Amino acid sequence: MTILNKEVVYNDESRASELIGRMESVPFSRWHVKPRVIMGSATFFDAFDALSLAFVLPVLIGLWKLSPGQIGILISVGYLGQALGAVIFGWLAERFGRTFSAKWTILLMSIMSIACVFAGNFHVLLLFRFIQGIGVGGEVPVAATYINELSRAHGRGRFFMLYEMIFPFGLMLTSQIGAFIVPSFGWKWMFLIGGIGGFIVFLLFFTLRESPRWLISKGRYDEAERIIEELEASTDQRMPVTIAPQTVVKSNWKELFSPIYRGRTLIVWSLWFAAYFVSNGLNNWLPSLYKTVYNLPLEESLRAASVTNIVQVIGVFACAFLIDKIGRKRWATIAFLVAGLLLTTLWIVGAKTPASVIYIGSTAYGAMGTITVLLYLYTPEIYPTRMRAIGTAFATAWLRLASAIAPAILGFVLGSGGIASVFILFAGVAIVGAVLAWRMIETRNKALEEIAP
């Protein structure tokens, strides 16, 4: 009986290794376009829904007479929902599949975006944004896991980062749309656009193939092979690869704290917290700061805030083409340091003019923005397929926590210490992030199975 069990394990290992090897041998081809477009569209509307409130708030502040405390709570509650959604949908992605989990995140956030159109007061909008946050928080980590699992080792950084550019591009386009739509047509149109667009993407999800790596991890080899055959049929080119034997192991979230993964988990959680404390703190508050602190007109405030997202897109585009040469660890460390120095400079000059915040603050945000996208590449890389989605989900829950805490802290710091004190707080967090980034492991041009056994 023992011999039979060993033979079964050996056969499973051989089959899994063969299928992974076949996936790794196929270069990026036209087959990869469809999942990147559909999942990228979902990520675009995730970004749109996440940022839309920032461009609605300057209107609601006057319309509903919102206090700084209410503004902070309204921003924070969406991120609390996102933290919950990351864990829920990360678990669903491990149990039922990546595409299954992702499509329901899209449906939930689209329904709630439409619901926000009918919110007539602060408390109703607060509830709707919390529920919408559950969907928003679940989509991106599952999508990042899915795209990583479709990628091959060589060039994975560029392949993934070009896909992930859709998120900062979504933020940038949201800021441009918000700067035009809100003053011209009203705040409700921001939520309406996000809801309708999300429904369309939800329907497209029914055409997506499941992740072959996830199917292999569940022992569903025949289903995985059919998808890999489609992949192989898309190109005649093949790349030589060597894949170590693969063992099907049942997933367990507690393995995140096993000896091999404990250090990785604690470092990556800290990186998510630091990066998003700064980036989302800046991104969500700037439109309101320009209007309330610097007294810029509404339209000018929204346009000034949109500069940050334009700079981020430029930074992420550069990162996409350089990340496989420079490496994850070195890029993250340098970007944290650059952001910290720029924010310290803003504190030194006192942030006395909106121009100083627009140029120095936006450049700092652009540097931080490359890290926020890089972490979606790096985090799925450091965990094995059996717990890749839940590992990424738990990590991104820390970004939601940081994003929920930051607005509340900023409201307090702004009221007690003035605008300059906000930027030295951000600078300190960025410097801590640089120290943590130096503890990352390097993953470039390694197969996922080599990085995380």
Steps between C-alpha positions, in 0.01 A plus 500: 500500500786733590670425168180582313469834680859588414435415135193725494699788647777444247253499212333816631838670530596397147171619352509829686864562403428418136205742483685783675798441272278523192354830626847643569626397157242707311606865450249778544260483206159611374338254746607723787328807354142406588551431873711815534235714329203361695673484838660835425159652432382374838805654664429828318153527651639391836730804484213718378273398788781533755586859403160633397416614853805728512358702210146496638599620848574867414133530392355300789695705755294804407178317414477293820708732725750224576754551778868394466420205727214385278721534191763276659239241604342497154838436339602244762184287498550397138845368586368307798260330259791435265699328777206269566447438128866411441483221756156370396566492127858382548362197684241444226775519237694222674193281540300560180744657254645836396245594230205384714603729784595800285175520304288524815716780632419694183128440535493611863693822448293585190167454682617715788636769268148537357363501855728794589318707236191486720675582828333811635706561811826428677387187688352324195807571289717374787318164497507465121871582479578238765317227307650615171842483663455126556487448124773754422734341755449150366560566130858625478682231707313221321571661162869541588519134600330391176726703269813387689396138455460544125851646473824319427821564697699688236358849457224454759571841653447688176200285402329556834590867544367591156175329598497663843548842343126492444452581871699827508365574151152449647585739782633754251196473272268513801663824607458648152139382474429625851648842427264531199188306603447623857498877429306455173241228576506438874652254745253214439635441150831374640326210672273435202793467258678256732189286545407467132858430392538236767185315388636473146830355625313252723336347191838462328632297794291202395734456200822480705697178553596395852864516613671172395735529798203510738342199326828309527526585871157342546595185305266588213757412234268428207334844526840666530632310198212613278578863580874448451429342161319821401803697618740281301285530187540879506869488396754255361785649702633318807754589768719243682405464870575274794231459767552324831253222597167642622301359789131569548466629858178614668494874565511634854519870581703418813790411270549875450672488840702182445881536530556548125225759451476682834769757421361561151150550639596751768719705265244513219217593739711789631582612146132507401415705809780753449451544125126553516502711815690757295356452152130472586535760773621745236265390225179517701568823684660720232178611323354613833829656615529713187148627554493547879864586587607685185151629410522401134174492299338156466601438139857619562527282813395190309742571215787557743423170672498317167868586444603239759344218301661614175843492666427152637416362156831632365686341792329162467563494125873549563489235772339248263795514261773510765374271777645177355841670471511694827309249711209525743707559814722776365217688326278502810783618727601787270140608437424515874814710558420741216145549628626555855752764395246686286241504779765620747581782257132595490499516882815716503354757258178496701265400218398865493373507142282261299770499231753342738255224586403444137858456379692355796208308650394356166854382424520332841165335433626384160795323667271342760257404228758273337534311829126455543485333159826308549360337815221342293775334293723405792248365753352218284856403402612417855223248575423157345186445293324320786487823702589771249156665494444492876859618563450793263157571650632517856783727385266738319279512808784698659483756220129540577576542869766761425266679260227503766730630774682762293203734429401506867857571614541763230189682614638516854856598394372764260284657769770503768826550310412653164556382146881468524473249786301267274794467261764428763274221630489352150877542464567304819280210387677496160845477660385208715370341179846527341657311792237226470538477121867413542384179673305379195610187313584539131263317264579624149518245219430205732212256451228535762558139605871576556431806719235333715515119533 
